[in-house]
Amino acid sequence: MPNRAQDLQPSPADAAADPLAAVDALLGVDPTVDETGTLHGFTSQLLRTLGSAVGAQGCSVWVDHGDGDDHQLLGTYGKPLNRASPARRIPVPVSLPWSAELLLQAPDTPTAHTLTRLAAQRLGLLLEAQRLRESDRRRQTSLAFLAEVSELLAQSLDLTLTLALIPRLVVPRLGTWCTLHRATPGRRLAPAAAAHADEAMSPWLDAITEDLTRTLQAPGTAEALLAGKNVPLPTSLSGIAVPLFARGEWLGVLSIGRDTESPRDPDEIPVAEEVARRCALAVDNARIHEERLTVSHTLQQALLPAKLPMIPGLGIGAEYAPAGRGVEVGGDLYDIMPMPDGRWLVVVGDVSGKGVPAAAVTGLIREVIRVLVKDGRPLPAVLATLNDTLSERSERYCTLALAAFDTRNPGPDVEVTLYLAGHDRPLVLHADGRVSSAGRWGTALGLVAPATCQPARLVLHPGETLVFFTDGVTERRNGQDFFGTNRLAQRLTYLAGHPADVIAARLRTAAVEFSADQPRDDMAIMAVRNDKVA
């Protein structure tokens, strides 16, 4: 089907004879972008129409996309003109970082001037439209890249893994190689991680890291980085150093370089700055998490016995598993201490809540028990004092199991006096594998006054084990299913004859592996075995 628009366009001969026809011809050039997404077809047709109208010997259009590749030939007519050719230069209007010019060898007439400016305007409109399309495409690509960076950085709070990941996120999207330096006390820099797009170049990257460290710490460069300014790297490295700041604190420097022969994306620096900002926040979050983890671990260790005592006739094993990832200190406790009358007191408890408030109450309970027991107070008096103390604070309550083991008699049996203040009844693993429960239910401490805790007395025969646990073990959940006391007893059946430490460790493993999820509550297990010979 014929194209009526093209049929109505003046011929080149008409355009050369009539200026108005030439204007119509220039305006009639189809501005559709060709299949390659470029303007080569449009430019060639526009130059052919212009050249015919002004009697040009040659005309060419050169474009610089601001990507480091300098000017590229977009189209030509007649005699090819390079940028060194003697010709009239007409700037093509297009926004930075792009630039373009039309080179023309033609008679210098007013008509030629007018038609050339018109052609340059038409070409500039199409170039600007293409620049905006490409800019939008790069922006969408950059946003997708930044979203991926944020997602990957959010997957771990491990500081070492985060530091190692950052250069590998940058390469090869923003550069051929990348190094990460962390700020140390005294505002010095220490290499933390590096990556190169070519693994074979890793030795080269290792070799330049030391020189790069000195460069970044050089006078002037260090001050600029501390002021939050980007610093270009030496020409041989062809890169840029971007400071890492998070929450007002200088954390280090991200250095990004590429091969000098590779073209540069004009949006590379803004994207690198945004990547550096997100990486700095990820590093700072991981650092804060690591500090909290260290504090929590130190505090938790302070609330538990440094080591379990060696007691003739008794085997002792204890295990503790914190909730979640171990960031929050828990409210579970276990302890063992000598009593003035020669018996040994085992303490297992669970304070309501988690975190520092629960840990504070846990530490209080542990120290109060130790002081009162050392002072020779009877166990009912110890429980009554604890109940009064917690009731006065009106913040937390506590379940507690107190068990006094008497190993003083020369016989093979061990007598146990057991108090349960709202705590789960411990399980007795008999030598033949049978499992039973022991103790009498009592009132949790800190809820009502007075607390009711009746003693229960039992005898551990040789080879029998008394197993204490907190509700974090039995309430360990896998979907809608709980680990439960029955499942704990079933696991315990197969552990007859094992030492106390093995029993505690196996039970902890069984409870933790019951679900793939992180524990929602702390878990404490303590096993005391009669190791006397019958």
Protein Blocks (a to p, Z undefined) as FASTA:
>chain_A
ZZfklmmpccfklmmmpmklmmmmmmmpcfbdcfkopaklmmmmmmmmmmmmnopabdcd
dddehnonapadfbdehjaddfkbccdddddddddfbdcdddddddddfklmmmmmmmmm
mmmmmmmmmmmmmmmmmmmmmmmmmmmmmmmmmmpccfklmmmmmmmmmpmklombdcdd
dddehiiacdfbdcdfblklmmmmmmmmmmmmmmmmpghjlmmmmnopacdddfklopad
ddddeehiafbdcdddddfkbccdfklmmmmmmmmmmmmmmmmmmmmmmmmmmmmmmmmm
mmpcfbacddehiacddddddehjhlaccfbdcdddddfkopacddddddededjklmmm
mmmmmmmmmmmmmnopafklmmmmmmmmmmmnomaccddddddddfkbmbfbdcddddde
hiacdddddfkopacdedjddddehiaccdddddddddddehiacddddfklmmpcehja
cfbjmlmmmmmmmmgoiafklmmmmmmmmmmmmpmbdcfbdcdddddddfbdZZ
